[in-house]
Amino acid sequence: MKKAAMATLLLLLLSALTYSYAEETFDLRQHLCTVTRYDVVKDIPGNVLMPSTIPDQCTPIHLNLVVILCYMFKLAMPARHGTRAPTKKKIKELNDLATRMEVLLQDTKEQKLPLQKVPAWFWEWKSPWKGKLTGGELVREGEEEQYNLGIRTRDKFPQLFNEDYHPDVYVIKATQIPRASASAVAFGMGLFSGTGNLGPGRDRAFAVTSESRASDIVLRFHDCCQNYKVFRKNQEPAVHKLKEPILDEITNALRRRYELNFTRQDTSSLWYLCKQEASLLNVTDQACDLFTPSEISSLEWTDDLELFTLKGYGNALNYQMGVPLLEDVVQSMEQAIKAKEEGLAPGTYEKARMRFAHGETLLPFSCLLGLFLEGSDFERIQKEQPLELPPKPPQRRNWRGSEVAPFAGNNMLVLYSCPDNSSSKYFVQVLHNERPVPMPGCDNSDVCPYEVFKERIVAPHLKHNYNSLCNLKSEEPEQMSLTSKLSEMLRSQRSNDPQSTKVEL
């Protein structure tokens, strides 16, 4: 009996130490969903994957940023803009929060409640963005993210960037949103640094092209797709309803902890402030300090849930409307293969196509490739079957906004050309945030024979036509399906926890 008691005591101590260590090592900067800084997450291993070995005789021939490779002869790359300032709408929310905090403090004084628990920073806090009339611009940190990404891309693929610059060889495209084009410029400055004759840094001029916002179905397909706009507008209330139990639970905890009469909206605004302070200002001891690590994990999950439902795998239209971008990537690879087969002279064909857009561009493209899926979900999206919602913490999940689409997040598809005696003449490698990632459609390898890539991953999506998907029509079946799914999850939570009087998601 004594031995059993001692064993139990040791287990309890070990559990306490483990919990304490987890609390101490919790880095909230890695849990800010799409507000996460690129440098914070780019080197964090996600799925454990031993990168495939590309034969020495294979060379890259084209890069898509969205980015592509094998004996690398081409790169294709779509990327999200770098770290940006809050938008005008969010600046107003933070100004409103400052006013609301004054009301909370005044109520506390009038009711003569104890003030010891009120965080000291509350008394003098003003929004750092107070007085700003514009927002959403690329900030210095975002410029550095893209500039350094450009340098690393050139260093990683020297065989691709050994030609004299020409806009038809190294194509750079951006949306007409200023932070996207500014990201493209910062990236290009890094990519071509030291190769020109301008100034002491030997910079060079390069071209960045854009399509009209009204018709850019390759990089702003979400903004041109009327059915998607209808779906999102109609579905947002259901998503917000799903998040309410988490927000209410944390709001009640904040009230007890700080003896302030917080509302659900206060909690939501304070969480947004936490993300902005941590990401843009490197401040983690104010708004973020209000929440425990487990509360931050839950708030992160609600953000991931919204991302999944409105921009990711939660609805097939979310990613099917990205087919024009997928077609553009495949077309660029086909052209590179044709140039290789015909033996065109270097400098006469495209070697890299680099695109700078938004989270709403990067997320659907990642879904089209089948990245960040759970188990057998790839087969389900190929059959256009609905997927389960991301599991709630502390359960592990692949779908995390901080990894799927942080600031400056990117996909690179690299096309390689290999000797005739290889198993395939051309291969595609997919990198996400510069790391090899498994492709479920290619047996979870990061390197895929080009024909297999086209047949298993690309072809099932190309049966969809953008105009047919996006022209206004009834989306009621999809909406009903998703609403039912959210209700099902709520019922499941209740039935799995009969002792709880509130739903925990």
Number of C-alpha atoms within 10 A of each C-alpha: 6 7 8 9 10 11 12 12 12 12 12 12 12 12 12 12 12 12 12 12 11 12 13 10 9 14 12 20 22 23 25 28 24 24 23 27 27 26 15 16 19 19 11 11 10 14 11 8 14 11 14 14 9 17 13 9 12 21 24 27 30 39 36 30 26 30 32 33 34 33 25 29 29 34 36 29 26 30 31 28 33 32 29 24 20 19 15 15 11 17 22 18 16 22 16 14 20 18 14 14 19 15 13 16 18 12 14 17 12 8 9 9 13 12 14 9 12 15 13 11 11 15 11 9 14 15 16 13 17 12 10 11 10 13 15 17 19 20 17 13 18 25 24 17 24 30 23 17 21 22 17 14 21 17 13 12 21 12 18 24 19 11 13 12 17 14 14 15 20 25 20 25 22 28 24 20 17 14 26 25 23 23 29 30 24 21 27 26 22 21 21 21 19 15 15 14 12 12 9 7 11 12 17 16 14 15 14 19 14 16 15 10 15 11 13 17 21 22 27 25 27 23 15 21 22 16 21 24 15 15 19 17 11 14 18 14 12 16 21 14 11 22 20 17 17 19 23 19 15 23 21 17 16 19 13 13 13 16 18 21 16 20 16 17 13 17 21 17 18 19 21 18 20 25 25 23 19 22 25 20 11 11 16 18 12 18 22 22 14 19 20 15 18 13 17 20 19 22 23 23 27 23 20 24 25 20 24 20 22 21 24 25 30 21 24 21 24 27 25 25 31 28 23 19 22 20 16 15 24 20 12 22 32 15 16 25 21 13 18 16 9 9 9 12 9 14 15 11 18 25 31 32 28 24 33 33 27 25 22 22 24 28 26 26 24 22 22 27 21 22 22 23 19 15 9 9 18 23 13 11 20 16 10 16 13 17 19 13 18 22 14 17 14 10 7 10 15 16 22 25 25 24 26 26 29 29 28 30 30 32 30 28 30 32 38 32 27 24 15 9 7 12 10 15 18 26 27 32 31 30 23 24 23 18 19 21 25 28 22 22 21 16 10 13 18 21 28 25 18 22 15 16 20 16 11 15 20 19 13 15 21 15 10 14 13 19 13 11 16 20 13 14 11 11 14 11 9 16 17 12 13 20 17 13 17 18 15 12 17 16 12 13 16 17 12 9 12 9 8 11 8 14 18 18 19
